[in-house]
């Protein structure tokens, strides 16, 4: 049995919906006020990468001076 959509009715996608529950990308975009601030996340990532570089250089120095 096939159900025909009424003329002018929105077309529903046949597959699974995206995680946002919307099939159109325009409905998922955030405004500037809604976008989260990620300054703290970027700072912590930079600190973490500096720690990795520091530990790597420490180990490299230890191996060179053996």
C-alpha positions in Angstrom: 0.0 0.0 0.0 1.4 3.4 -1.0 0.3 6.6 0.7 0.4 9.6 -1.5 1.4 12.9 0.0 -1.0 15.8 -0.4 0.1 18.5 -2.8 2.2 21.2 -1.0 2.9 18.9 2.0 6.5 18.7 3.1 8.3 15.7 1.7 9.5 13.4 4.4 12.9 11.6 3.8 12.6 7.9 3.3 15.7 7.0 5.3 16.7 7.7 8.9 16.7 11.3 10.1 19.9 13.0 11.1 20.8 13.3 14.8 19.2 16.8 14.9 15.9 15.5 13.8 15.8 17.8 10.7 16.3 16.9 7.1 17.3 20.4 6.0 20.7 21.8 6.9 19.3 25.4 7.3 17.2 24.2 10.3 20.3 23.0 12.1 22.5 26.1 11.9 23.0 28.1 15.1 22.9 31.9 15.4 25.9 33.8 16.8 24.2 34.0 20.2 23.6 30.3 20.3 27.1 29.2 19.3 29.1 27.9 22.3 32.4 29.6 23.2 35.3 27.2 22.9 38.1 29.4 24.2 38.7 27.3 27.2 38.7 24.1 25.2 41.3 25.5 22.8 43.5 26.7 25.7 43.4 23.3 27.4 44.2 21.5 24.1 47.2 23.9 23.6 48.5 23.1 27.1 48.0 19.4 26.5 50.0 19.6 23.2 52.8 21.5 24.9 53.0 18.9 27.6 53.2 16.1 25.0 56.0 18.1 23.2 57.8 18.6 26.5 57.7 15.0 27.5 58.8 13.9 24.0 61.7 16.3 24.0 62.7 15.2 27.5 62.7 11.5 26.5 64.6 12.4 23.3 67.2 14.3 25.3 67.6 11.3 27.7 68.1 8.9 24.8 70.7 11.2 23.1 72.8 11.6 26.3 72.9 7.9 27.3 
